[in-house]
Amino acid sequence: MEAMLSVNNVGKFFKDKKVLDQISFEVQKGEIMAILGPNGAGKSTTIRNIMGIMYPDEGTVSFHNRKEIPRNKIGYLPEERGLYKNVKVMDILLYLADLKDYPLKKARERALEYLKKFDLEGKENVSVEELSKGMGQKVQFIASVLHEPELLILDEPFSGLDPVSQELFKEEIRKLAKQGTAILLSSHQMNLVEEMADRLFMIHKGQKVIYGTMDEVKTQYANFKCTIRGVNDLAMLQQLPDVHRVEQNEGTSTSVLYLTKEVQPAQWLKSLPDEINIQELVFDRITLHEIFIDIATGKNLVVEAGDLDA
Ligand SMILES: Nc1ncnc2c1ncn2[C@@H]1O[C@H](COP(=O)(O)OP(=O)(O)OP(=O)(O)O)[C@@H](O)[C@H]1O
């Protein structure tokens, strides 16, 4: 795979506080790479260092192995939304495309296609201030991709979108990756990340905690869990083999049994005692959402953490 963007041992200080420490990852051509982490973990600072809004105190950022980051090859949807208010939609799109040296005729054609695709047909002469929040976000997304960037950085692209618009964005992001765009996606919506990302980098307190493909992360970090509906005694469940932790929510008859890494699913299921009350049983792995909460809170659902050497 071809690395479009390489972040190498990046460190960043704000006064005496080190907010990024030895951050290294790559974004490859045609992949969706997610950058995740709790609030204040360092995601935006990482992105700002990539975008040249600020510069790393340690380490390097390179694009196609070159230190010069060509701005016209990058598309960026920042977390802070906001386009010039008193300008027509098409005018702002063409202005931004022109800043990226993109041919205007082609930009206009692509803008009209995108407006149609995002249900904004006929809005090209509407002033940006007349758009709803979601519509404004769609226009800003269009602005970030209009010039056919090789690397697209999307900071919380789904926030504030209705489910239909989320689907449109998802579809478009997947399509761009398929066409070869390298995509760096920052999002707190774990279900969407789980669905979309090929690889992920998780940062916590400015340091790497997970880096690998979604499959590797699931296999290595997402231990199995078994959800049983049925009235059962907590102590009995806790004594079952390979049970790491049991959660029972008050007022429901559902128990979630978190299992150890070594568990053999088929053997474990066979070993369940006859007296256990099972109305429903689901056996699956913990979700990315649970992995995230585990790391952010130290809840210890994930038994081991480290590098996947992806
Ligand atoms: N301009 C700044 N001056 C001083 N400290 C800063 C500055 N920008 C960010 N920080 C600090 O750097 C750390 C990382 O912040 P950053 O905004 O990168 O986190 P984040 O992962 O993007 O969080 P969120 O999910 O809340 O957007 C935080 O401790 C934050 O307080």
PDBQT file of the ligand as one rigid body, heavy atoms in Angstrom, charges set to zero:
ROOT
HETATM    1  N1  LIG A 401      -4.220  26.479  21.819  1.00  0.00    +0.000 N 
HETATM    2  C1  LIG A 401      -4.053  25.714  22.889  1.00  0.00    +0.000 A 
HETATM    3  N2  LIG A 401      -3.399  26.155  23.981  1.00  0.00    +0.000 NA
HETATM    4  C2  LIG A 401      -3.212  25.371  25.077  1.00  0.00    +0.000 A 
HETATM    5  N3  LIG A 401      -3.655  24.094  25.174  1.00  0.00    +0.000 NA
HETATM    6  C3  LIG A 401      -4.326  23.600  24.134  1.00  0.00    +0.000 A 
HETATM    7  C4  LIG A 401      -4.573  24.365  22.934  1.00  0.00    +0.000 A 
HETATM    8  N4  LIG A 401      -5.263  23.588  22.055  1.00  0.00    +0.000 NA
HETATM    9  C5  LIG A 401      -5.452  22.411  22.689  1.00  0.00    +0.000 A 
HETATM   10  N5  LIG A 401      -4.890  22.407  23.907  1.00  0.00    +0.000 N 
HETATM   11  C6  LIG A 401      -4.850  21.258  24.857  1.00  0.00    +0.000 C 
HETATM   12  O1  LIG A 401      -4.322  20.152  24.148  1.00  0.00    +0.000 OA
HETATM   13  C7  LIG A 401      -4.968  18.960  24.525  1.00  0.00    +0.000 C 
HETATM   14  C8  LIG A 401      -5.513  18.262  23.288  1.00  0.00    +0.000 C 
HETATM   15  O2  LIG A 401      -6.571  19.051  22.746  1.00  0.00    +0.000 OA
HETATM   16  P1  LIG A 401      -7.278  18.682  21.366  1.00  0.00    +0.000 P 
HETATM   17  O3  LIG A 401      -8.174  19.833  21.015  1.00  0.00    +0.000 OA
HETATM   18  O4  LIG A 401      -6.259  18.270  20.381  1.00  0.00    +0.000 OA
HETATM   19  O5  LIG A 401      -8.146  17.407  21.792  1.00  0.00    +0.000 OA
HETATM   20  P2  LIG A 401      -9.223  16.599  20.947  1.00  0.00    +0.000 P 
HETATM   21  O6  LIG A 401      -8.820  15.171  21.028  1.00  0.00    +0.000 OA
HETATM   22  O7  LIG A 401      -9.379  17.178  19.595  1.00  0.00    +0.000 OA
HETATM   23  O8  LIG A 401     -10.540  16.830  21.829  1.00  0.00    +0.000 OA
HETATM   24  P3  LIG A 401     -12.102  16.963  21.428  1.00  0.00    +0.000 P 
HETATM   25  O9  LIG A 401     -12.602  15.567  21.201  1.00  0.00    +0.000 OA
HETATM   26  O10 LIG A 401     -12.675  17.557  22.682  1.00  0.00    +0.000 OA
HETATM   27  O11 LIG A 401     -12.217  17.864  20.234  1.00  0.00    +0.000 OA
HETATM   28  C9  LIG A 401      -6.026  19.351  25.555  1.00  0.00    +0.000 C 
HETATM   29  O12 LIG A 401      -5.479  19.137  26.823  1.00  0.00    +0.000 OA
HETATM   30  C10 LIG A 401      -6.227  20.828  25.314  1.00  0.00    +0.000 C 
HETATM   31  O13 LIG A 401      -6.598  21.490  26.501  1.00  0.00    +0.000 OA
ENDROOT
TORSDOF 0
